[in-house]
């Protein structure tokens, strides 16, 4: 069984984790409404995705 030869120091452990941080979400402007939305996501207000209707709106 593989066993580490020496204890990993906190500095080296933290250096390894330096790439684990989350980045900020990206947003694009919607062409029709001008609102900001996530790329490759369905617009929940209109139900549109890539120029076609994906979700039908509920009748109130």
C-alpha positions in Angstrom: 0.0 0.0 0.0 1.3 3.4 -0.9 2.1 5.7 2.1 3.4 9.2 2.0 7.0 9.5 3.0 6.6 12.9 4.7 3.9 15.1 6.0 2.6 17.6 3.4 3.2 21.0 4.9 0.3 23.5 5.1 2.0 25.8 2.6 2.3 23.0 0.0 -1.3 21.9 0.6 -2.6 25.4 0.1 -0.6 25.9 -3.0 -2.2 22.8 -4.4 -5.6 24.2 -3.6 -4.9 27.6 -5.2 -6.9 26.5 -8.4 -10.0 25.4 -6.5 -11.5 28.9 -6.1 -14.8 29.5 -8.0 -14.8 32.1 -10.7 -17.4 34.8 -11.3 -20.4 33.8 -13.3 -20.5 35.1 -16.9 -23.5 36.9 -18.3 -24.5 37.9 -21.8 -27.0 40.4 -23.0 -30.2 38.9 -24.5 -30.7 40.1 -28.1 -34.5 40.5 -27.8 -35.0 41.9 -24.3 -31.6 43.4 -23.5 -31.6 41.7 -20.1 -28.5 39.9 -18.8 -28.7 36.1 -18.8 -26.4 33.1 -18.4 -25.0 31.7 -21.7 -26.5 28.4 -22.8 -29.4 28.7 -20.4 -33.2 28.9 -21.0 -34.7 32.3 -20.4 -37.3 31.5 -17.8 -39.4 34.6 -18.4 -40.0 33.9 -22.1 -39.2 30.2 -22.4 -36.9 30.8 -25.3 -33.6 29.1 -26.1 -31.5 29.6 -29.2 -34.4 31.5 -30.9 -37.1 28.8 -30.4 -39.8 28.3 -27.8 -38.8 25.5 -25.4 -41.1 26.1 -22.4 -44.7 27.0 -22.8 -46.0 29.8 -20.6 -48.6 29.0 -18.0 -52.0 30.7 -18.4 -52.8 32.8 -15.3 
